[in-house]
Amino acid sequence: VNYITSGKPIEAVNDVSFDIKRGEIFGLVGESGSGKSTVVQAILRILPPPAVIAGGKVLINNKNILSASNTEVLQYRWKQISIVMQSALNALNPVLTVREQIEDVLKEHNNLRGNAAADRTIELLSLIDIDASRLDSYPHQLSGGMRQRVVIAIALALMPPLIIMDEPTTALDVIVEREILAKIIELRKELGFTILFITHDLNLLLEFADRVAIMKTGKLLELDKAQKIRRGGKHEYTQKLIRSLPSAAGTREKGLLSKPESLDLDEQPLLEVRNLSKSFSDSGIFYSSSSEVVNNVSFQVFPGEIIGLVGESGSGKSTIAKLITRLIRPTSGDIFLNGSNKKVSEARRVPLEYRKQVQMVF
């Protein structure tokens, strides 16, 4: 695959070859920019311009998809091969409900309508452990894990023999990630489909993949059984990746990070958060509800300090960050900066000086 530019074409994927056996989990791993997602887009014939397929074949049941007509390609997408994207929020249509998005695939590709489509939609949600009460929810009303499950349900809609999973857990916390992976492996055993799993996380992939292919700078460096890759592999780059994997029993290399300096807790805090709370309300003509996302949170941040805020999806981490930066207003609580006695949390219009001193990287 080449990217055509005004100068010399950029070679994004170079002479990559592999086969995937029925029923296996085949892992394609590599760092960002190695060409993993480009390979996936080429397989599905969805490469965006200026990318072009310069050569090679993609055989599905011995049929070369690259030489097939657009009509033929449409027939094999979803029925023969489907994909789970890495960002469920971007993959789902924000103005359509879960029901509408699943039924759209059933209607367009399998001509299922009415009660048949409705029953199949409920069946698919049941497969991925989502209650039917969520059918009329919009993507923004679901947690990250639920959205990813909906995308998996859509990929399973026509029961294709091959499902491509392009970093499906990248945007999820470790707890939700494990839940999603466990569900994927369970469904694969139950339904018998084959998986092409794309990721940059070799340590994760080695836990469940049957075979693993290593990519770097558009080339396939090594392909072997997962057990052999874990033992070190043959290629120098593979061996380097294996050595970099964390070990629960191994020693930690010293000198990578500087030792944290002791803090003077008698010093005035740079930021102080007191009893911060935030509730979101949802109301209509005949109903009204409220959910508390942040409840009575207090902490201090001292000058030069790095403080970590960790928690699973939906625990309130990002909401606290948005409250501190005053992207949203708190329901109650106080926020003080540089010991100021002015409560930023109470201000209707956030002072310009505060905006200059507090910024957020998303």
TIDREN-951341 format. One line per field, with one value per atom (N, C-alpha, C, CB): z, y, x. Coordinates in steps of 0.2 Angstrom, whole numbers. Glycine has a CB too. Example, Ala and Ser with C-alpha at 12.3 -4.5 7.8 and 13.67 -1.06 7.14 Angstrom:
2
zz <- 39	39	39	45	35	36	39	29
yy <- -28	-22	-16	-22	-11	-5	0	-3
xx <- 66	62	66	57	64	68	64	70
END
This chain:
362
zz <- 0	0	0	6	-5	-5	-4	-12	-1	-1	-6	6	-11	-16	-14	-22	-15	-13	-20	-7	-19	-24	-26	-23	-21	-23	-24	-17	-20	-21	-17	-19	-19	-15	-9	-20	-4	3	4	9	5	6	13	4	14	21	23	21	18	19	13	19	15	10	10	11	5	4	11	3	13	19	17	24	20	18	25	13	26	31	29	38	33	32	39	28	39	45	45	47	50	50	53	53	50	53	61	50	64	71	76	73	73	77	79	74	84	85	83	93	77	74	76	66	79	82	77	89	76	72	76	65	78	83	80	90	83	81	84	73	84	86	82	87	84	80	74	84	68	62	59	63	61	59	52	64	52	46	47	41	54	56	53	63	54	52	45	56	42	34	31	32	34	32	32	36	38	39	34	46	33	28	21	28	19	13	12	12	17	17	16	24	19	18	12	25	9	3	5	-2	11	13	14	20	10	11	9	7	13	11	6	17	1	-3	1	-9	0	-7	-6	-9	-2	-2	-7	5	-10	-16	-14	-23	-16	-16	-22	-15	-21	-26	-29	-24	-25	-27	-22	-29	-24	-19	-20	-12	-16	-16	-9	-19	-8	-2	-4	1	-1	-3	3	-5	1	6	3	8	6	3	-5	3	-6	-12	-17	-15	-15	-20	-18	-19	-24	-23	-22	-29	-16	-15	-19	-8	-20	-23	-30	-22	-33	-40	-41	-44	-36	-36	-37	-29	-40	-41	-35	-46	-35	-29	-26	-30	-31	-29	-25	-35	-28	-25	-18	-29	-17	-11	-6	-11	-8	-3	0	-6	-5	-3	3	-9	2	7	14	4	13	20	24	18	31	36	35	35	29	29	29	22	26	26	31	19	32	36	39	32	45	49	53	53	56	59	66	55	71	77	78	84	77	77	84	74	85	91	95	91	92	95	94	93	99	98	97	104	101	100	93	105	90	83	78	81	80	75	75	77	81	81	79	88	76	74	80	68	82	88	88	89	82	82	81	76	81	80	87	74	89	95	93	97	98	98	93	105	94	90	83	93	81	74	71	74	75	72	70	76	75	73	68	80	68	63	56	65	56	49	46	50	49	46	44	52	49	47	41	53	40	35	28	36	28	22	20	23	24	22	22	26	26	27	25	34	24	22	27	15	34	39	41	45	43	44	50	38	52	57	63	53	65	71	70	72	64	64	65	56	63	65	72	60	75	82	86	84	85	89	88	86	82	81	85	73	85	89	96	87	99	106	107	108	103	103	103	97	99	99	105	92	108	114	120	116	119	125	124	124	118	117	120	110	120	123	130	118	133	140	141	145	136	137	138	132	143	144	138	150	136	131	132	129	139	140	137	148	135	132	125	133	122	115	112	113	116	113	116	115	119	121	115	127	116	111	113	110	109	111	117	105	117	123	129	121	129	136	138	135	135	137	139	131	144	146	140	152	141	136	134	138	140	139	135	146	137	134	126	137	125	117	114	117	117	113	112	117	117	116	111	123	110	105	98	105	97	91	89	91	95	94	91	100	94	92	85	97	83	76	71	74	73	69	69	73	74	74	71	82	69	67	61	64	57	51	52	44	58	60	54	61	53	48	51	46	46	49	51	43	49	51	54	45	60	63	64	69	61	63	69	56	73	79	79	86	78	77	84	71	88	94	98	94	99	102	109	101	113	120	122	124	117	118	122	111	121	125	131	121	133	140	145	138	151	157	158	164	162	162	164	167	169	171	166	177	162	157	151	154	150	145	146	144	152	153	152	160	154	153	146	156	142	135	131	131	133	130	132	133	139	141	137	149	136	132	124	132	121	115	114	112	119	119	120	124	124	126	119	132	116	110	104	108	104	99	100	99	106	108	106	115	108	107	100	111	96	89	84	88	86	81	76	78	76	71	72	72	67	67	69	60	72	74	71	82	68	67	72	59	77	82	81	89	80	79	86	74	88	94	94	100	98	99	106	100	109	116	115	121	115	114	120	112	126	132	133	138	131	131	125	129	120	114	116	108	119	120	125	123	129	133	130	138	124	121	114	122	110	103	102	100	96	94	91	90	86	82	82	75	82	82	76	89	73	68	70	61	70	72	66	76	66	61	63	58	59	60	53	64	53	47	41	46	41	35	33	30	37	35	41	34	39	43	45	40	51	53	56	59	59	61	62	68	61	62	65	55	71	74	79	78	82	88	94	90	97	103	108	106	109	114	112	115	106	104	104	96	102	102	110	100	114	121	124	126	121	123	120	121	116	114	106	116	102	95	92	94	85	82	80	75	78	76	81	72	80	85	88	82	84	86	91	80	89	93	100	90	100	106	110	105	107	111	114	106	110	113	119	108	118	124	130	122	129	135	138	133	134	137	141	132	141	144	152	142	155	163	166	166	171	174	182	174	184	191	196	192	194	198	197	197	191	189	193	182	192	195	191	197	194	190	189	194	183	181	184	173	187	191	186	197	188	185	179	182	178	172	174	170	180	182	188	184	189	195	201	193	206	213	215	218	217	219	225	221	224	230	235	227	241	247	247	254	248	248	255	246	255	261	262	261	266	267	271	270	273	277	272	282	266	260	258	254	255	253	247	252	246	240	234	242	229	222	221	217	222	220	226	214	228	234	231	240	232	231	237	225	239	245	243	250	245	245	239	251	233	226	225	221	222	220	213	225	209	203	201	197	200	198	191	203	187	180	181	175	178	178	171	181	171	164	165	162	161	163	156	167	156	150	153	147	149	150	156	144	156	161	166	157	166	170	172	167	177	179	184	183	182	186	187	183	192	193	195	198	193	194	197	188	203	206	203	214	200	197	201	190	204	209	216	206	221	228	233	230	235	241	240	247	235	234	236	226	240	243	242	250	239	239	238	233	239	238	233	244	229	225	226	217	228	230	224	235	224	218	216	220	210	208	208	211	211	213	207	219	206	201	205	196	204	208	203	212	204	200	202	199	197	199	195	198	198	194	196	195	191	193	186	196	187	181	177	183	172	168	172	161	172	175	182	175	185	192	193	194	188	189	188	196	186	185	180	182	174	169	171	162	175	177	182	180	186	191	187	196	182	178	175	173	172	169	174	165	180	186	188	192	188	190	185	191	179	173	172	167	175	175	168	176	164	158	160	154	166	168	176	168	178	185	190	185	196	201	204	206	206	210	217	211	220	226	227	232	232	234	232	230	234	232	229	239	225	221	222	213	225	226	223	234	220	216	219	209	221	224	230	219	234	241	241	245	235	234	238	227	241	245	240	251	234	229	227	223	228	226	218	230	215	207	206	204	210	208	208	214	212	212	207	219	204	199	192	196	190	184	178	183	178	173	176	169	173	176	174	173	179	177	172	184	168	163	166	158	171	175	176	181	178	180	174	184	168	162	160	157	161	160	164	160	170	175	175	181	173	173	166	178	163	156	157	151	152	151	145	152	145	139	139	139	133	133	130	128
yy <- -6	0	6	0	11	17	23	18	28	35	39	38	41	45	53	45	56	63	66	63	73	76	74	84	71	69	61	71	58	51	47	48	42	39	36	33	36	34	27	38	22	15	14	11	13	12	4	14	0	-7	-11	-10	-15	-18	-25	-15	-29	-36	-40	-37	-38	-42	-48	-37	-53	-60	-64	-64	-66	-70	-74	-67	-79	-83	-84	-90	-84	-85	-91	-79	-96	-102	-101	-107	-105	-105	-106	-110	-102	-103	-100	-110	-98	-95	-88	-97	-86	-79	-77	-77	-73	-71	-64	-72	-63	-56	-53	-57	-46	-42	-36	-40	-36	-31	-27	-35	-21	-16	-10	-16	-6	1	6	4	12	16	18	23	18	19	13	25	7	1	-1	-4	1	-1	-6	-4	-7	-12	-10	-13	-4	-2	-1	5	0	1	-6	4	-11	-18	-20	-23	-18	-19	-15	-17	-9	-5	-8	2	-11	-14	-20	-15	-24	-30	-29	-34	-23	-21	-17	-18	-15	-11	-4	-14	-1	5	10	4	9	14	21	11	26	33	36	37	40	43	47	47	48	46	39	51	35	28	24	25	20	15	8	18	3	-4	-5	-9	-5	-6	-13	-3	-18	-25	-29	-26	-36	-41	-43	-38	-48	-51	-52	-58	-51	-53	-58	-46	-64	-70	-72	-76	-72	-74	-80	-68	-86	-92	-92	-92	-91	-92	-87	-99	-82	-76	-70	-75	-67	-61	-55	-60	-52	-46	-40	-45	-40	-34	-33	-34	-39	-38	-39	-44	-39	-39	-33	-42	-33	-26	-23	-28	-17	-14	-17	-7	-20	-23	-30	-25	-33	-40	-38	-43	-33	-31	-30	-25	-26	-25	-31	-20	-36	-43	-46	-47	-45	-49	-45	-51	-39	-35	-37	-27	-38	-39	-47	-35	-49	-56	-61	-58	-59	-63	-61	-64	-54	-51	-44	-50	-43	-37	-34	-38	-28	-25	-22	-20	-22	-18	-13	-23	-7	-1	0	5	4	5	11	7	15	20	19	27	16	15	21	11	27	33	36	38	35	37	32	38	26	21	21	14	23	24	30	22	30	36	40	35	46	49	51	55	51	53	47	58	41	35	31	31	28	24	17	23	13	7	2	3	3	-1	0	0	7	9	7	17	7	6	-2	8	-6	-13	-15	-17	-13	-14	-12	-12	-7	-4	-9	2	-13	-18	-24	-20	-26	-31	-30	-33	-24	-22	-21	-15	-18	-17	-23	-11	-27	-33	-40	-33	-40	-47	-46	-49	-40	-39	-41	-43	-40	-42	-36	-45	-36	-30	-32	-27	-27	-28	-32	-31	-37	-41	-45	-45	-47	-52	-48	-54	-41	-37	-35	-31	-34	-32	-38	-30	-44	-50	-51	-56	-51	-52	-47	-52	-41	-35	-37	-29	-39	-41	-47	-42	-52	-58	-56	-62	-51	-49	-45	-44	-41	-37	-42	-32	-48	-53	-56	-58	-57	-60	-57	-61	-50	-46	-43	-40	-46	-44	-37	-46	-35	-28	-29	-23	-26	-27	-24	-24	-26	-24	-17	-28	-15	-8	-3	-7	-5	0	1	-2	-2	-2	5	-6	9	16	21	18	19	24	26	20	32	35	33	42	33	32	36	33	42	46	44	54	41	39	32	38	29	23	24	18	19	19	17	15	18	16	9	18	5	-3	-5	-6	-1	-3	-1	1	4	7	1	14	-1	-6	-12	-7	-14	-20	-20	-22	-14	-12	-13	-5	-11	-11	-19	-7	-22	-30	-33	-33	-31	-34	-32	-31	-26	-25	-29	-17	-30	-34	-41	-34	-44	-51	-51	-53	-46	-46	-51	-39	-52	-57	-63	-54	-64	-70	-71	-76	-66	-68	-72	-61	-76	-81	-78	-86	-71	-68	-61	-67	-59	-53	-49	-53	-43	-40	-35	-35	-35	-31	-26	-35	-20	-15	-11	-10	-14	-11	-9	-4	-14	-13	-11	-19	-12	-10	-4	-16	-1	5	10	8	12	18	16	22	10	7	6	1	7	6	-2	9	-4	-11	-15	-11	-13	-18	-19	-15	-14	-14	-18	-8	-17	-20	-28	-18	-30	-37	-40	-39	-36	-39	-40	-34	-35	-35	-41	-28	-42	-47	-54	-47	-55	-61	-62	-61	-57	-58	-60	-52	-57	-59	-66	-54	-68	-75	-80	-76	-78	-82	-83	-79	-78	-78	-82	-71	-81	-85	-92	-83	-94	-102	-104	-103	-100	-101	-101	-96	-96	-95	-98	-88	-99	-102	-97	-107	-91	-86	-86	-79	-83	-82	-74	-84	-73	-66	-64	-65	-58	-55	-49	-52	-49	-44	-40	-48	-33	-28	-25	-23	-24	-20	-18	-25	-13	-12	-15	-4	-18	-21	-29	-20	-30	-37	-41	-37	-38	-42	-44	-38	-40	-42	-47	-36	-47	-51	-58	-49	-59	-65	-69	-65	-66	-70	-74	-65	-72	-76	-78	-72	-75	-76	-83	-71	-86	-93	-91	-96	-87	-85	-77	-88	-75	-68	-66	-66	-60	-57	-51	-57	-49	-43	-39	-44	-32	-27	-22	-25	-19	-13	-9	-14	-3	1	-2	3	-4	-7	-14	-3	-17	-24	-29	-24	-35	-41	-44	-46	-43	-46	-53	-41	-55	-62	-64	-62	-70	-74	-80	-74	-82	-88	-89	-89	-95	-97	-92	-104	-90	-86	-88	-84	-95	-97	-96	-105	-97	-96	-89	-99	-84	-77	-75	-73	-78	-76	-79	-80	-84	-87	-82	-94	-77	-73	-72	-76	-76	-75	-76	-68	-75	-75	-69	-80	-64	-57	-53	-54	-49	-45	-40	-41	-37	-33	-36	-29	-42	-46	-47	-53	-49	-50	-44	-53	-38	-32	-30	-26	-32	-31	-36	-33	-42	-46	-44	-54	-42	-39	-33	-38	-30	-23	-25	-19	-31	-33	-33	-40	-30	-30	-37	-25	-38	-44	-43	-48	-47	-47	-49	-51	-54	-56	-53	-64	-50	-47	-41	-46	-39	-33	-27	-33	-21	-15	-11	-11	-9	-5	2	-5	3	10	15	9	21	27	29	26	26	28	35	23	35	41	44	40	51	54	52	61	52	51	57	50	56	61	65	59	72	76	76	83	77	77	84	76	84	90	93	88	99	103	104	110	100	100	106	94	110	116	122	118	121	126	126	124	132	133	129	141	126	122	126	117	124	127	127	124	121	120	116	115	118	115	114	119	108	106	103	100	106	105	103	111	96	94	95	97	93	94	89	95	91	87	89	86	84	86	80	86	83	79	81	79	76	78	76	74	80	79	77	85	73	71	71	64	76	77	78	83	76	77	79	70	79	81	77	81	70	66	62	60	64	61	66	55	65	69	64	75	64	60	64	53	61	65	59	70	60	55	59	50	57	60	56	59	60	58	59	61	64	66	68	72	64	65	67	59	74	76	74	73	76	75	81	73	79	84	82	86	86	85	91	80	91	97	95	99	100	99	104	99	102	107	109	104	115	117	112	123	110	105	98	106	97	90	87	90	80	76	72	72	73	69	65	74	59	54	53	48	53	52	46	58	40	34	31	29	28	24	21	29	17	14	18	7	16	20	22	17	28	30	32	25	32	34	41	31	45	52	56	54	53	56	62	51	61	66	72	63	70	75	80	72	77	81	86	77	83	88	93	83	92	97	102	94	100	104	109	100	106	110	116	106	114	118	123	115	121	125	125	132	119	117	116	111	113	112	115	105	117	120	115	125	115	110	111	110	106	106	109	99	107	110	109	107	113	112	118	106	118	124	122	127	127	126	132	125	132	137	137	138	142	142	147	144	145	149	152	154	148	151	156	153	158	163	162	164	167	166	167	171	168	168	161	172	159	152	152	150	149	149	145	145	140	136	140	130	145	149	155	153	156	161	159	163	164	162	163	167	168	168	167	175	163	161	167	154	169	175	173	177	177	176	174	182	176	175	167	179	165	158	153	156	155	152	151	155	157	157	152	164	151	147	140	150	138	131	129	130	124	121	114	124	111	104	101	102	95	91	85	89	85	80	73	82
xx <- 4	0	4	-5	3	7	2	10	5	2	5	2	0	3	3	-2	9	11	13	16	14	17	24	17	28	34	34	39	39	39	34	46	30	25	28	22	24	26	24	23	28	27	24	33	18	15	15	8	14	14	18	7	23	27	28	35	25	25	23	33	18	15	11	11	12	9	7	13	1	0	-7	-1	-8	-15	-18	-14	-24	-28	-32	-33	-31	-35	-42	-31	-46	-53	-53	-58	-57	-58	-52	-58	-47	-41	-42	-34	-38	-37	-30	-38	-30	-23	-22	-23	-16	-14	-9	-11	-11	-6	-4	-10	2	5	10	7	10	16	15	16	20	19	15	26	13	10	13	8	10	13	16	18	15	19	15	19	9	5	-1	9	-2	-7	-14	-8	-16	-23	-23	-25	-18	-18	-19	-11	-16	-18	-25	-13	-28	-35	-39	-37	-38	-42	-41	-39	-35	-34	-38	-26	-38	-42	-50	-42	-52	-59	-61	-62	-55	-56	-59	-60	-57	-59	-53	-63	-48	-42	-44	-36	-43	-45	-39	-45	-41	-36	-32	-40	-25	-22	-19	-17	-21	-19	-21	-20	-16	-18	-15	-16	-18	-15	-11	-21	-4	0	1	7	0	0	-2	8	-2	-4	-11	-3	-13	-20	-23	-20	-29	-33	-38	-36	-37	-41	-46	-37	-52	-57	-61	-62	-60	-63	-60	-70	-54	-50	-53	-51	-56	-58	-54	-66	-51	-47	-52	-42	-52	-57	-54	-57	-48	-45	-47	-37	-48	-51	-58	-47	-62	-69	-72	-72	-78	-82	-84	-88	-86	-89	-95	-90	-99	-105	-104	-110	-99	-96	-93	-91	-90	-87	-92	-82	-97	-103	-106	-108	-106	-109	-105	-110	-98	-94	-93	-87	-94	-93	-99	-93	-98	-103	-105	-109	-106	-108	-102	-112	-97	-91	-85	-88	-85	-80	-83	-74	-82	-84	-79	-91	-80	-75	-77	-71	-73	-75	-69	-75	-71	-66	-64	-70	-58	-55	-59	-48	-63	-66	-74	-64	-77	-84	-88	-87	-86	-90	-90	-87	-84	-84	-87	-76	-87	-90	-98	-88	-101	-108	-110	-110	-116	-120	-123	-125	-121	-123	-130	-119	-134	-141	-146	-142	-143	-147	-147	-145	-152	-152	-149	-160	-147	-144	-149	-143	-155	-160	-159	-167	-159	-159	-153	-160	-147	-141	-140	-135	-142	-142	-147	-143	-153	-158	-156	-165	-152	-150	-146	-146	-141	-137	-141	-131	-146	-150	-155	-155	-157	-161	-157	-165	-151	-148	-144	-143	-142	-138	-141	-131	-147	-150	-158	-149	-160	-167	-172	-169	-169	-174	-177	-170	-184	-188	-193	-191	-196	-202	-200	-207	-204	-203	-197	-209	-195	-189	-183	-189	-183	-177	-177	-177	-183	-183	-181	-190	-183	-181	-174	-185	-171	-164	-160	-162	-162	-158	-158	-162	-164	-164	-159	-171	-159	-155	-147	-156	-146	-139	-137	-138	-141	-139	-139	-145	-143	-142	-135	-148	-133	-126	-121	-125	-121	-116	-118	-114	-123	-124	-127	-119	-131	-134	-142	-132	-145	-152	-156	-154	-161	-165	-168	-171	-168	-170	-166	-170	-160	-155	-156	-148	-161	-162	-163	-168	-166	-168	-163	-175	-158	-152	-148	-148	-146	-141	-134	-142	-129	-122	-119	-117	-121	-118	-121	-119	-127	-130	-127	-137	-122	-119	-112	-119	-110	-103	-99	-102	-92	-87	-88	-80	-88	-89	-95	-88	-100	-107	-107	-113	-104	-103	-99	-100	-94	-90	-93	-83	-97	-101	-107	-105	-109	-114	-111	-117	-105	-101	-100	-94	-98	-97	-104	-94	-109	-116	-117	-121	-115	-116	-112	-115	-106	-101	-104	-94	-107	-110	-117	-110	-120	-126	-128	-128	-123	-124	-120	-123	-117	-113	-108	-117	-103	-98	-93	-95	-90	-85	-78	-83	-77	-71	-73	-66	-70	-71	-64	-75	-63	-57	-59	-55	-54	-55	-49	-55	-50	-44	-44	-46	-39	-38	-45	-34	-49	-56	-56	-60	-50	-50	-46	-48	-43	-38	-41	-36	-47	-50	-53	-55	-52	-56	-51	-59	-53	-49	-48	-52	-43	-40	-46	-35	-50	-56	-61	-59	-63	-68	-64	-70	-58	-54	-54	-47	-53	-53	-60	-51	-65	-72	-74	-77	-72	-73	-70	-71	-63	-59	-62	-52	-64	-67	-74	-69	-78	-84	-82	-88	-77	-75	-73	-69	-69	-66	-72	-61	-77	-83	-87	-87	-88	-92	-89	-94	-82	-79	-79	-71	-79	-80	-87	-78	-92	-99	-101	-103	-99	-101	-96	-102	-90	-85	-82	-88	-82	-80	-72	-83	-69	-62	-60	-58	-55	-53	-46	-53	-46	-40	-39	-39	-35	-35	-29	-34	-30	-25	-24	-27	-17	-16	-8	-17	-7	0	3	1	-2	0	1	-6	8	10	9	18	10	8	1	10	-3	-11	-12	-15	-9	-11	-8	-7	-3	0	-4	7	-9	-13	-18	-16	-20	-26	-25	-32	-20	-20	-17	-15	-18	-16	-9	-20	-9	-3	-2	-3	4	5	10	8	8	13	15	9	22	25	26	31	24	25	29	18	33	37	38	44	37	38	35	46	29	26	28	27	32	34	33	42	31	30	37	25	39	46	46	48	40	40	33	44	32	25	26	21	23	24	18	31	18	14	15	14	10	10	15	4	15	20	27	19	29	36	38	36	33	34	36	29	32	33	40	27	42	49	55	50	53	58	58	65	55	55	62	52	62	68	71	67	67	69	71	63	76	79	74	85	70	65	60	61	58	53	56	51	63	66	67	73	67	67	61	69	55	48	47	43	49	48	52	51	58	62	59	69	55	52	46	51	43	37	38	34	33	34	33	28	37	37	35	44	31	28	34	22	38	43	50	44	51	57	59	58	65	68	66	75	65	64	70	59	71	77	77	78	83	83	86	88	84	87	82	93	77	73	69	68	67	63	67	56	67	70	66	71	69	66	62	72	56	51	54	44	54	57	52	58	54	50	46	53	40	35	35	28	35	34	26	38	23	16	14	14	19	17	16	22	18	18	11	22	9	2	1	1	-5	-6	-7	-12	-5	-7	-14	-2	-17	-24	-27	-25	-33	-37	-44	-36	-46	-53	-56	-53	-62	-65	-73	-65	-74	-81	-84	-85	-81	-83	-88	-77	-94	-99	-102	-105	-104	-108	-113	-103	-119	-125	-127	-131	-129	-132	-139	-128	-143	-151	-153	-154	-158	-161	-169	-159	-172	-179	-183	-180	-189	-193	-200	-194	-205	-212	-215	-216	-214	-217	-212	-221	-205	-201	-195	-198	-192	-186	-182	-188	-175	-170	-164	-169	-160	-153	-148	-154	-142	-137	-131	-135	-128	-123	-116	-123	-112	-106	-100	-105	-100	-94	-97	-90	-95	-98	-93	-102	-93	-89	-82	-92	-79	-72	-67	-70	-62	-58	-50	-59	-46	-39	-35	-37	-28	-24	-18	-21	-16	-10	-5	-13	1	6	10	10	14	18	23	21	24	28	27	35	21	19	15	14	16	13	8	17	1	-4	-8	-8	-9	-12	-19	-9	-24	-31	-33	-36	-34	-35	-42	-29	-45	-52	-54	-57	-59	-62	-67	-66	-69	-73	-80	-75	-82	-88	-87	-93	-80	-79	-79	-72	-78	-79	-72	-81	-67	-61	-61	-55	-63	-64	-68	-66	-74	-78	-75	-85	-71	-67	-62	-63	-59	-55	-58	-51	-64	-69	-71	-74	-72	-75	-69	-77	-63	-57	-56	-51	-56	-55	-61	-53	-67	-73	-76	-72	-75	-78	-86	-75	-87	-94	-94	-96	-100	-100	-102	-106	-99	-100	-107	-95	-110	-117	-115	-120	-110	-108	-100	-112	-98	-90	-87	-88	-80	-76	-70	-74	-67	-61	-57	-62	-51	-46	-40	-45	-37	-31	-26	-32	-20	-15	-17	-13	-21	-23	-28	-17	-31	-35	-42	-37	-44	-51	-57	-51	-56	-61	-63	-59	-69	-71	-73	-77	-68	-69	-75	-63	-77	-83	-89	-83	-89	-95	-96	-96	-91	-91	-95	-84	-100	-103	-99	-109	-95	-90	-83	-90	-79	-73	-68	-70	-64	-60	-54	-56	-53	-48	-41	-47	-39	-33	-33	-32	-39	-39	-38	-46	-41	-40	-33	-45	-29	-22	-18	-19	-20	-16	-18	-17	-24	-26	-29	-32	-25	-27	-27	-21	-30	-31	-29	-39	-26	-24	-29	-16	-32	-38	-35	-43
END
